[in-house]
């Protein structure tokens, strides 16, 4: 998974991009509104509180995905995290809507930096077995069209069934970097999907904290070192001075993070690359901590 620690406009949008009014921002592209939603303060809302148009789009266009969580950014819109199922198992994507429920297009502005709308989170290790709504079980031997055909045929033969197949646990999943873990319940699988979210801000780590100072690579190849919280102003200043710069602001390796181990003791780990960050996430973020 490339650039796990992507910083999209970093901390600045948290300060200036959080629109608390009830009026949708005017004169902005969908992509810009999406970035504002990503970086705004958000609250979790049930699917029933999404606009009706959004609910219909999720049902009709994203029927191959399960909803993980729905977020609302006041005055901006909604974000839904989605996990692939069936032949899309292991895939993760996000859907965005404005306050009225219209789907937002992440690629509607004129630049060459097209945003991926779906990315591979991890691979299932086959075979895997599903419990079907009629009590039967279907085993998928491998991730190919032939192996998924029986499950697809079951739904073709039962068109009035809207219940989803239930995955039998435990299963093994494999992350990039050849890291394999055993998942024993649906809740653990949801946490595995959540670990694949694109990190956007230094303080969005689910169970770890970035240790300052830390260096950030700017789109023009320069580096800005942040010594303390106020040091993020330098990044905001750079962004304001370079509004047309393509690319992203990224956290540079190596950097230190603090985590809590299984005993609740805080430890500091130096992260040197994507694989080490992924390993730390799996060890400290994919299990329940007190």
Secondary structure in CASP SS format (residue, H / E / C, confidence):
PFRMAT SS
TARGET T0000
AUTHOR 0000-0000-0000
METHOD secondary structure of the structure
MODEL  1
X C 1.00
X C 1.00
X C 1.00
X C 1.00
X C 1.00
X E 1.00
X E 1.00
X C 1.00
X C 1.00
X C 1.00
X C 1.00
X H 1.00
X H 1.00
X H 1.00
X H 1.00
X H 1.00
X C 1.00
X C 1.00
X C 1.00
X C 1.00
X C 1.00
X C 1.00
X C 1.00
X C 1.00
X C 1.00
X C 1.00
X C 1.00
X C 1.00
X C 1.00
X H 1.00
X H 1.00
X H 1.00
X H 1.00
X H 1.00
X H 1.00
X H 1.00
X H 1.00
X H 1.00
X H 1.00
X C 1.00
X C 1.00
X C 1.00
X E 1.00
X E 1.00
X E 1.00
X C 1.00
X H 1.00
X H 1.00
X H 1.00
X C 1.00
X C 1.00
X H 1.00
X H 1.00
X H 1.00
X H 1.00
X H 1.00
X H 1.00
X H 1.00
X H 1.00
X H 1.00
X H 1.00
X C 1.00
X C 1.00
X C 1.00
X E 1.00
X E 1.00
X E 1.00
X E 1.00
X E 1.00
X E 1.00
X E 1.00
X E 1.00
X E 1.00
X C 1.00
X C 1.00
X C 1.00
X E 1.00
X E 1.00
X E 1.00
X E 1.00
X E 1.00
X E 1.00
X E 1.00
X E 1.00
X C 1.00
X H 1.00
X H 1.00
X H 1.00
X C 1.00
X C 1.00
X E 1.00
X E 1.00
X E 1.00
X E 1.00
X E 1.00
X E 1.00
X E 1.00
X E 1.00
X C 1.00
X C 1.00
X C 1.00
X C 1.00
X E 1.00
X C 1.00
X C 1.00
X C 1.00
X C 1.00
X C 1.00
X C 1.00
X C 1.00
X C 1.00
X C 1.00
X C 1.00
X C 1.00
X C 1.00
X C 1.00
X C 1.00
X E 1.00
X E 1.00
X E 1.00
X C 1.00
X C 1.00
X E 1.00
X E 1.00
X C 1.00
X C 1.00
X C 1.00
X E 1.00
X E 1.00
X E 1.00
X E 1.00
X C 1.00
X C 1.00
X C 1.00
X C 1.00
X C 1.00
X E 1.00
X E 1.00
X E 1.00
X E 1.00
X C 1.00
X C 1.00
X C 1.00
X C 1.00
X H 1.00
X H 1.00
X H 1.00
X H 1.00
X H 1.00
X H 1.00
X H 1.00
X H 1.00
X H 1.00
X H 1.00
X H 1.00
X H 1.00
X H 1.00
X C 1.00
X C 1.00
X C 1.00
X C 1.00
X C 1.00
X C 1.00
X C 1.00
X C 1.00
X E 1.00
X E 1.00
X C 1.00
X C 1.00
X C 1.00
X E 1.00
X E 1.00
X E 1.00
X E 1.00
X E 1.00
X C 1.00
X C 1.00
X C 1.00
X E 1.00
X E 1.00
X E 1.00
X E 1.00
X E 1.00
X C 1.00
X C 1.00
X H 1.00
X H 1.00
X H 1.00
X H 1.00
X H 1.00
X H 1.00
X H 1.00
X H 1.00
X H 1.00
X C 1.00
X C 1.00
X C 1.00
X C 1.00
X C 1.00
X C 1.00
X C 1.00
X H 1.00
X H 1.00
X H 1.00
X C 1.00
X C 1.00
X C 1.00
X E 1.00
X E 1.00
X E 1.00
X E 1.00
X C 1.00
X C 1.00
X E 1.00
X E 1.00
X E 1.00
X E 1.00
X C 1.00
X C 1.00
X C 1.00
X C 1.00
X C 1.00
X E 1.00
X E 1.00
X E 1.00
X E 1.00
X C 1.00
X C 1.00
X H 1.00
X H 1.00
X H 1.00
X H 1.00
X H 1.00
X H 1.00
X H 1.00
X H 1.00
X H 1.00
X H 1.00
X H 1.00
X H 1.00
X H 1.00
X C 1.00
X C 1.00
X C 1.00
X C 1.00
X C 1.00
X C 1.00
X C 1.00
X E 1.00
X E 1.00
X E 1.00
X C 1.00
X C 1.00
X C 1.00
X E 1.00
X E 1.00
X E 1.00
X E 1.00
X E 1.00
X E 1.00
X C 1.00
X C 1.00
X C 1.00
X C 1.00
X C 1.00
X E 1.00
X E 1.00
X E 1.00
X E 1.00
X E 1.00
X E 1.00
X C 1.00
X C 1.00
X H 1.00
X H 1.00
X H 1.00
X H 1.00
X H 1.00
X H 1.00
X H 1.00
X H 1.00
X H 1.00
X H 1.00
X H 1.00
X H 1.00
X C 1.00
X C 1.00
X C 1.00
X C 1.00
X C 1.00
END
